[in-house]
């Protein structure tokens, strides 16, 4: 039986670093547009819901017939101190009431990751199926920002390695260091049960979906927004 998959795009109105971030223009389209587009193009997502406390985002998302925007997010689930998991749980419960179904999988699509594609979404779902995972998370190589190169300053002002002495990198070139990854924020895929009953977006049996550095921009600052504009133009020029 085909799995019922709900994509949730959380898009609150506030942002400390970039006011109205989710509606900032990226190639003449609001930032949230790119996550909406990827979700609509996916061949595996059953339903997509936008969870927002913004009237502006609410009205914009309503333009897309395939996207559900059935509510304005409650005040208690708005604001920069609110964690993501309660927001996702609320969206699941509301959508299941509307559709009168129980979803199998939930995929979180943060609008701050505009270079994620529908192929990324569908491939992450295939990884879940293949490995019978609890969760699939998108990651990217840390590249030269390797933890074995990291330092910390002691109270006496002395500079020491962040990692234990047994793991010192001793000025090795990056090619000789083990590959290390970091979450890029593009995809968080988990079972409904994991989120609803265990209050966590990530289970114990987690598998990776590796993405390129080029498409792993996660917009938090104006510099990130500038970088995303540059990258999306580079991608378009090659296609």
C-alpha positions in Angstrom: 0.0 0.0 0.0 1.3 3.4 -0.9 2.5 5.5 2.1 0.6 8.6 3.0 3.2 11.4 3.3 2.6 14.9 4.7 5.0 17.7 3.9 5.0 20.6 6.4 6.4 24.0 5.5 6.7 26.1 8.6 6.9 29.8 7.8 6.5 32.2 10.7 6.4 35.9 10.1 9.1 37.0 12.5 12.9 36.8 12.0 15.5 38.7 14.0 18.2 38.8 11.4 16.1 39.2 8.2 12.7 40.8 8.8 9.9 39.1 6.8 12.6 36.6 5.7 10.2 34.0 4.2 8.8 36.5 1.8 12.1 38.1 0.7 12.6 37.9 -3.0 14.9 35.4 -4.6 15.0 35.8 -8.4 11.7 37.7 -8.2 9.9 35.0 -6.2 9.3 34.9 -2.4 11.7 32.6 -0.6 8.8 30.3 0.5 7.9 29.7 -3.2 10.8 27.4 -3.7 9.8 24.9 -1.0 6.2 25.1 -2.2 7.3 24.4 -5.8 9.5 21.4 -4.7 6.7 19.9 -2.7 4.2 20.3 -5.6 6.6 18.6 -8.0 7.3 15.7 -5.7 5.9 12.4 -7.1 5.7 10.9 -3.6 4.2 13.5 -1.3 0.5 13.0 -0.6 -0.3 16.4 0.9 1.5 19.6 1.7 0.5 22.1 4.4 1.9 25.6 5.1 1.9 26.4 8.8 2.2 30.2 9.4 1.2 33.0 11.8 1.6 35.6 9.0 -1.5 36.9 7.1 0.8 37.8 4.2 2.2 34.3 3.9 -1.2 32.8 4.4 -2.7 34.8 1.5 0.3 34.0 -0.7 0.3 30.2 -0.1 -3.5 30.2 -0.8 -2.7 30.9 -4.4 -1.4 27.4 -4.9 -4.3 24.9 -5.4 -2.3 21.9 -4.3 -1.1 23.5 -1.1 -3.2 23.4 2.1 -3.3 26.5 4.3 -6.3 25.7 6.5 -5.3 27.7 9.6 -3.3 30.5 11.0 -0.9 29.1 13.5 -1.9 29.7 17.2 -0.1 32.4 19.1 1.4 29.8 21.5 3.1 28.2 18.5 4.4 31.5 17.1 7.5 33.5 18.0 11.2 32.9 17.8 11.4 30.8 21.0 9.0 28.2 19.8 10.6 24.8 18.9 9.8 23.2 15.6 8.4 19.8 16.8 5.2 21.2 18.4 4.5 23.2 15.3 4.8 20.1 13.1 2.6 18.1 15.6 -0.1 20.7 15.4 0.0 20.6 11.5 -0.2 16.8 11.5 -3.2 16.8 13.9 -5.1 19.5 12.0 -4.5 17.9 8.6 -5.5 14.5 9.7 -8.8 16.0 10.9 -9.4 17.7 7.6 -8.4 14.7 5.4 -9.8 12.1 7.8 -6.6 10.0 7.4 -3.6 9.0 9.3 -0.2 9.8 7.7 2.7 7.4 7.7 5.6 9.8 7.1 6.2 13.5 7.8 8.7 15.6 5.9 9.8 19.0 7.2 10.7 21.4 4.4 12.1 24.6 5.8 11.6 27.6 3.5 15.1 28.8 4.3 16.5 26.1 2.0 15.4 27.2 -1.4 17.9 25.1 -3.5 16.4 21.8 -2.4 14.6 20.1 -5.3 11.8 17.7 -5.6 14.3 15.1 -6.6 16.0 15.5 -3.2 12.7 15.0 -1.5 11.8 11.8 -3.5 15.3 10.4 -3.1 15.2 10.9 0.7 11.9 9.0 0.8 13.4 6.1 -1.2 16.3 6.0 1.2 13.7 5.7 4.0 12.0 2.8 2.2 15.1 1.0 1.4 16.5 1.0 4.9 13.3 0.9 6.9 14.5 3.9 8.8 13.1 6.0 11.6 14.4 9.2 10.0 16.3 10.5 7.0 18.2 13.8 7.3 19.9 15.8 4.6 23.6 16.5 5.2 26.5 18.2 3.5 30.3 17.8 4.0 31.8 20.4 6.3 34.7 20.8 3.9 37.6 22.8 5.3 35.7 23.7 8.5 36.7 20.3 9.9 36.3 19.6 13.7 39.9 18.3 13.8 41.0 21.8 12.8 38.9 23.6 15.5 40.4 25.4 18.5 39.2 26.8 21.8 40.6 29.4 24.1 41.1 28.4 27.8 40.4 30.7 30.7 44.1 31.5 30.9 44.0 32.7 27.2 45.9 29.8 25.9 44.8 28.3 22.5 44.3 24.5 22.4 42.7 22.0 20.1 39.0 21.5 20.5 39.2 17.8 20.0 41.2 15.5 22.4 44.9 15.1 21.8 44.4 11.6 20.4 42.4 13.2 17.5 44.7 16.1 16.7 45.0 16.8 13.0 48.7 17.9 13.1 48.3 20.2 10.1 47.2 17.4 7.8 45.7 18.5 4.4 41.9 18.2 4.3 42.1 15.4 1.8 43.7 13.2 4.5 41.1 13.8 7.2 38.0 11.7 7.5 34.9 13.2 5.8 32.6 14.8 8.3 29.1 16.0 7.6 26.7 18.6 9.1 22.9 18.9 8.8 22.0 21.4 6.0 18.4 22.0 7.0 16.8 21.0 3.7 15.1 17.7 4.6 13.9 16.1 7.9 11.9 13.0 7.2 10.4 11.0 10.1 7.6 8.6 10.9 4.4 10.0 12.2 4.8 7.9 15.3 8.2 9.3 16.0 6.9 12.9 16.1 3.5 12.3 17.7 4.4 9.8 20.4 8.1 10.6 21.0 8.0 14.4 20.5 11.1 14.3 18.3 11.8 15.0 14.7 14.6 12.5 14.6 14.5 8.8 15.5 17.3 6.4 16.6 17.7 4.7 13.2 18.7 7.6 11.1 20.0 7.5 7.5 21.7 10.3 5.5 20.7 12.0 2.3 23.9 13.6 1.1 23.6 16.9 -0.8 26.1 19.0 -2.6 27.5 22.2 -1.1 26.1 24.2 -4.0 22.5 23.4 -3.0 23.0 23.4 0.7 22.5 27.1 1.4 20.4 27.7 4.5 19.3 31.3 4.8 19.8 32.9 8.1 21.6 36.2 7.3 21.6 38.8 4.5 24.9 37.2 3.4 23.2 33.9 3.0 20.5 35.5 0.9 23.1 37.1 -1.3 24.8 33.7 -1.7 21.5 32.0 -2.6 20.9 34.5 -5.3 24.3 33.9 -6.7 24.0 30.1 -6.6 20.5 30.0 -8.1 21.8 32.1 -11.0 24.8 29.8 -11.5 22.5 26.8 -11.6 20.1 28.4 -14.1 23.0 29.4 -16.4 24.1 25.8 -16.7 20.6 24.4 -17.4 
